[in-house]
Amino acid sequence: MAGRAPLAPAILVADAMEPTLTDLSAYLRRTGYAGDIAPTRRALEALHLAHATHIPFENLDVLLGRPIALDLVGIEAKLVGARRGGYCFEHNLLFAAVLRAFGFAVTRLAARVRHRTTAVLPRTHMLLLVEAEGGRWLADVGFGGEGLLLPVPFGAGEEVGHFAWSYRVIEEAATANWVLQSRRDGAWRDLYAFTLEPQHTVDYAIANHYVSTHPDSPFVRMLTVQLPTPQRRLILRDRELIEDRGDVVTTRTLADGAELARVLQESFGLEMPPGIRLPG
């Protein structure tokens, strides 16, 4: 922006006594990553795509009334060992630890979701800012069906294609925010807005409690399971199954609980937990 000071370097911080992965090899097998273990742009892109397309976004534990733990050991046991999925905090806390294991410098950030709303929402989304080969990249494997498949260059405002979908990060001078946008039907739409204030794990605790327990939270009110591939994004909301191929979006309603259980297993690699009841 004209007249504004140059963008300052990111402040890259970590929690004191930050835990490390117990088994990086198990994570790499879980995601199918077979590239080099080095902090390069190529590795960042390949890791991001592997995670996003292998570990589903899902809220089954929320609907079962189970607490969502933010400790790395518990997240690793759930998403890697038990081959489950999770939502943004679980995904991006795990991914940040993986990136640190590769040698990347990572800043953990928080965002206000703007997708499908004009209301001002609290900062309940987690994302990452990553340094690679002299550049900075927005990385986010935990936004679900509309989310990134690959990292997005930070600060340039350039449009980048992720297969059938396009994204950019712009500066919003009026609010001092940065905004991640996706291009749909020829128009740019905000996904979320964020600042560059680094976050510690404890900073996510209140947001995590809210989204997993508050009756106004969509995660409490609706089953959501999502998993993208380069060819399509598959999104399950209660019994509504959406297939998004970028130019064509189709929707159908699952017939009953048996079909729901079959779709969870065959399309998302998840078992239908006993005792779960869909809201409503």
C-alpha positions as CSV (number, residue, x, y, z in Angstrom):
1,M,0.0,0.0,0.0
2,A,1.3,3.5,-0.9
3,G,2.6,5.5,2.0
4,R,2.8,2.5,4.4
5,A,6.0,1.3,6.0
6,P,7.6,-1.8,4.5
7,L,6.3,-5.0,5.9
8,A,8.3,-6.0,9.0
9,P,9.8,-9.4,9.3
10,A,7.7,-12.0,11.0
11,I,8.4,-12.6,14.7
12,L,8.8,-16.4,14.8
13,V,8.2,-17.7,18.3
14,A,7.6,-21.0,20.1
15,D,6.1,-21.9,23.4
16,A,8.5,-22.6,26.2
17,M,9.3,-26.3,26.5
18,E,7.3,-26.8,23.3
19,P,6.8,-30.6,22.8
20,T,8.1,-32.4,19.7
21,L,6.6,-35.3,17.8
22,T,7.0,-38.7,19.3
23,D,7.1,-40.5,15.9
24,L,7.7,-38.4,12.7
25,S,7.9,-41.6,10.7
26,A,4.4,-42.6,11.7
27,Y,3.1,-39.2,10.6
28,L,4.8,-39.5,7.2
29,R,3.3,-43.0,6.7
30,R,-0.1,-41.6,7.7
31,T,0.0,-38.9,5.1
32,G,1.9,-40.8,2.4
33,Y,4.8,-38.3,2.3
34,A,8.0,-39.7,0.8
35,G,10.0,-36.6,0.0
36,D,13.1,-35.1,1.5
37,I,13.2,-34.0,5.2
38,A,14.5,-30.5,4.6
39,P,13.0,-27.0,5.1
40,T,12.5,-26.2,1.4
41,R,9.6,-24.7,-0.5
42,R,9.1,-28.0,-2.4
43,A,8.9,-30.0,0.9
44,L,6.5,-27.5,2.4
45,E,4.2,-27.8,-0.6
46,A,4.3,-31.6,-0.6
47,L,3.8,-31.9,3.1
48,H,0.8,-29.5,3.0
49,L,-0.8,-31.4,0.2
50,A,-0.2,-34.8,1.8
51,H,-1.7,-33.8,5.1
52,A,-4.7,-32.0,3.6
53,T,-5.6,-35.0,1.4
54,H,-5.1,-37.8,4.0
55,I,-6.3,-36.6,7.4
56,P,-10.0,-35.6,7.4
57,F,-11.5,-32.6,9.0
58,E,-14.2,-33.9,11.4
59,N,-16.0,-33.2,14.7
60,L,-17.2,-36.6,15.8
61,D,-15.7,-36.2,19.3
62,V,-17.5,-32.9,19.8
63,L,-20.9,-34.6,19.1
64,L,-19.9,-37.4,21.5
65,G,-19.3,-34.9,24.2
66,R,-15.6,-35.7,24.4
67,P,-13.1,-32.9,25.3
68,I,-10.8,-31.8,22.5
69,A,-7.3,-31.9,23.9
70,L,-4.6,-29.5,22.6
71,D,-1.6,-31.4,23.9
72,L,0.6,-32.7,21.0
73,V,0.8,-36.2,22.5
74,G,-3.0,-36.6,22.5
75,I,-3.3,-35.0,19.0
76,E,-0.7,-37.3,17.6
77,A,-2.3,-40.3,19.1
78,K,-5.7,-39.4,17.7
79,L,-4.9,-38.1,14.2
80,V,-1.9,-40.4,13.5
81,G,-2.2,-43.5,15.8
82,A,-5.9,-43.9,15.7
83,R,-6.2,-42.6,12.1
84,R,-8.8,-40.1,13.0
85,G,-9.3,-36.5,11.9
86,G,-10.0,-33.3,13.8
87,Y,-10.6,-29.6,13.4
88,C,-8.3,-26.6,13.0
89,F,-6.4,-26.6,16.3
90,E,-5.7,-30.3,16.1
91,H,-4.6,-30.2,12.5
92,N,-2.5,-27.1,12.6
93,L,-0.8,-27.8,16.0
94,L,0.2,-31.2,14.6
95,F,1.3,-29.7,11.3
96,A,3.3,-27.0,13.1
97,A,5.2,-29.6,15.0
98,V,5.9,-31.5,11.8
99,L,7.2,-28.4,10.1
100,R,9.5,-27.7,13.1
101,A,10.8,-31.2,12.9
102,F,11.8,-30.5,9.2
103,G,13.6,-27.3,10.3
104,F,11.0,-24.7,9.2
105,A,10.5,-21.5,11.2
106,V,6.8,-21.3,12.1
107,T,4.5,-18.6,13.6
108,R,1.1,-19.7,14.9
109,L,-1.7,-17.2,14.3
110,A,-5.4,-16.8,14.9
111,A,-8.2,-15.7,12.6
112,R,-11.8,-14.5,12.5
113,V,-13.8,-16.6,10.1
114,R,-15.7,-14.6,7.5
115,H,-16.8,-17.5,5.3
116,R,-20.6,-17.5,4.8
117,T,-21.1,-14.7,7.3
118,T,-21.1,-10.9,7.5
119,A,-21.0,-10.9,11.3
120,V,-17.8,-10.2,13.3
121,L,-16.9,-13.5,14.9
122,P,-14.3,-14.2,17.6
123,R,-10.8,-15.5,16.6
124,T,-11.6,-19.2,16.6
125,H,-9.5,-20.4,13.7
126,M,-5.8,-21.3,13.8
127,L,-3.4,-20.9,10.9
128,L,0.4,-20.9,10.3
129,L,2.9,-18.5,8.8
130,V,6.0,-20.4,7.6
131,E,9.4,-19.3,6.3
132,A,10.8,-21.2,3.3
133,E,13.7,-20.3,1.1
134,G,13.6,-16.6,1.9
135,G,9.8,-16.3,1.4
136,R,6.8,-16.4,3.7
137,W,3.8,-18.7,3.2
138,L,0.4,-19.0,4.8
139,A,-0.1,-22.7,5.6
140,D,-3.4,-24.1,6.9
141,V,-4.4,-27.7,6.8
142,G,-7.4,-27.2,9.2
143,F,-10.0,-25.1,7.5
144,G,-12.0,-27.9,6.0
145,G,-13.8,-28.1,2.7
146,E,-13.0,-24.6,1.4
147,G,-9.5,-24.7,2.7
148,L,-6.0,-24.7,1.2
149,L,-4.5,-27.7,-0.6
150,L,-1.1,-25.9,-0.8
151,P,0.5,-23.0,1.0
152,V,-0.2,-19.5,-0.3
153,P,2.5,-16.8,-0.7
154,F,2.2,-14.2,2.0
155,G,2.4,-10.5,1.3
156,A,2.3,-10.4,-2.4
157,G,-1.5,-10.5,-3.0
158,E,-1.0,-12.8,-6.0
159,E,-3.5,-15.3,-7.2
160,V,-2.4,-18.9,-6.9
161,G,-4.2,-21.9,-8.3
162,H,-4.7,-25.1,-6.3
163,F,-5.9,-27.3,-9.1
164,A,-9.5,-26.2,-9.7
165,W,-9.5,-23.6,-6.9
166,S,-7.8,-20.2,-6.6
167,Y,-6.6,-18.2,-3.5
168,R,-4.8,-15.1,-2.5
169,V,-3.8,-13.2,0.7
170,I,-4.5,-9.5,0.6
171,E,-3.8,-6.7,3.0
172,E,-6.9,-4.9,4.3
173,A,-5.7,-1.4,5.2
174,A,-8.9,-0.2,6.8
175,T,-8.7,-2.9,9.5
176,A,-5.0,-3.7,9.7
177,N,-5.9,-7.3,8.9
178,W,-4.7,-9.8,6.3
179,V,-7.4,-11.7,4.5
180,L,-7.4,-15.1,2.9
181,Q,-9.7,-15.1,-0.1
182,S,-10.9,-17.8,-2.5
183,R,-12.2,-17.1,-6.0
184,R,-15.7,-18.4,-6.8
185,D,-18.0,-17.7,-9.8
186,G,-15.6,-14.9,-10.9
187,A,-15.6,-13.1,-7.5
188,W,-13.2,-13.0,-4.6
189,R,-14.7,-14.1,-1.3
190,D,-13.2,-13.8,2.2
191,L,-12.5,-17.0,4.1
192,Y,-10.9,-15.4,7.2
193,A,-9.1,-12.3,8.5
194,F,-6.0,-12.4,10.7
195,T,-3.2,-10.3,12.2
196,L,0.5,-11.3,12.6
197,E,0.4,-11.5,16.5
198,P,2.0,-14.8,17.4
199,Q,-0.1,-17.2,19.4
200,H,0.8,-19.7,22.1
201,T,-1.1,-23.0,22.7
202,V,-2.7,-21.4,25.7
203,D,-4.1,-18.7,23.5
204,Y,-6.2,-21.3,21.7
205,A,-7.6,-22.8,24.8
206,I,-10.7,-20.5,25.2
207,A,-11.5,-20.6,21.5
208,N,-11.2,-24.4,21.5
209,H,-13.5,-24.7,24.5
210,Y,-16.1,-22.4,22.8
211,V,-16.2,-24.1,19.5
212,S,-16.4,-27.6,21.1
213,T,-19.0,-26.8,23.8
214,H,-21.0,-23.6,23.2
215,P,-24.5,-24.2,21.9
216,D,-24.1,-21.5,19.2
217,S,-21.0,-23.3,17.8
218,P,-21.7,-25.0,14.4
219,F,-19.5,-27.9,15.5
220,V,-21.9,-28.6,18.4
221,R,-25.0,-28.3,16.2
222,M,-23.9,-30.3,13.1
223,L,-21.9,-33.3,12.0
224,T,-19.2,-32.1,9.6
225,V,-16.6,-34.3,7.9
226,Q,-14.5,-33.0,5.0
227,L,-11.7,-34.3,2.9
228,P,-10.3,-32.8,-0.3
229,T,-8.3,-34.2,-3.2
230,P,-6.8,-32.4,-6.2
231,Q,-9.9,-33.5,-8.2
232,R,-12.7,-33.0,-5.7
233,R,-13.7,-31.8,-2.2
234,L,-16.0,-34.1,-0.4
235,I,-18.1,-32.5,2.4
236,L,-20.5,-34.2,4.7
237,R,-22.9,-32.1,6.8
238,D,-25.2,-34.3,8.9
239,R,-26.7,-36.4,6.1
240,E,-26.0,-34.0,3.2
241,L,-23.1,-35.1,1.1
242,I,-21.5,-32.4,-1.2
243,E,-19.0,-33.1,-4.0
244,D,-17.3,-30.0,-5.2
245,R,-15.1,-30.2,-8.4
246,G,-14.6,-26.5,-8.7
247,D,-16.8,-25.9,-11.7
248,V,-19.6,-28.4,-10.7
249,V,-21.0,-28.9,-7.2
250,T,-23.5,-31.8,-6.6
251,T,-25.4,-32.5,-3.4
252,R,-27.4,-35.5,-2.2
253,T,-29.0,-36.6,1.0
254,L,-27.9,-39.9,2.6
255,A,-30.8,-42.3,3.1
256,D,-30.2,-43.4,6.7
257,G,-27.7,-44.2,9.4
258,A,-26.4,-47.3,7.6
259,E,-25.5,-45.2,4.5
260,L,-24.0,-42.6,6.7
261,A,-21.8,-45.2,8.4
262,R,-20.8,-46.6,5.0
263,V,-19.9,-43.1,3.6
264,L,-17.8,-42.3,6.7
265,Q,-15.8,-45.5,6.3
266,E,-15.5,-45.7,2.5
267,S,-15.1,-42.0,1.7
268,F,-13.3,-40.6,4.8
269,G,-11.7,-43.7,6.4
270,L,-13.6,-43.2,9.6
271,E,-15.7,-45.6,11.7
272,M,-19.1,-44.5,12.9
273,P,-18.7,-44.3,16.7
274,P,-21.3,-46.1,18.8
275,G,-23.8,-43.8,20.5
276,I,-23.4,-40.8,18.2
277,R,-26.6,-38.9,17.5
278,L,-26.9,-36.2,14.9
279,P,-28.2,-32.9,16.3
280,G,-31.7,-31.8,15.5
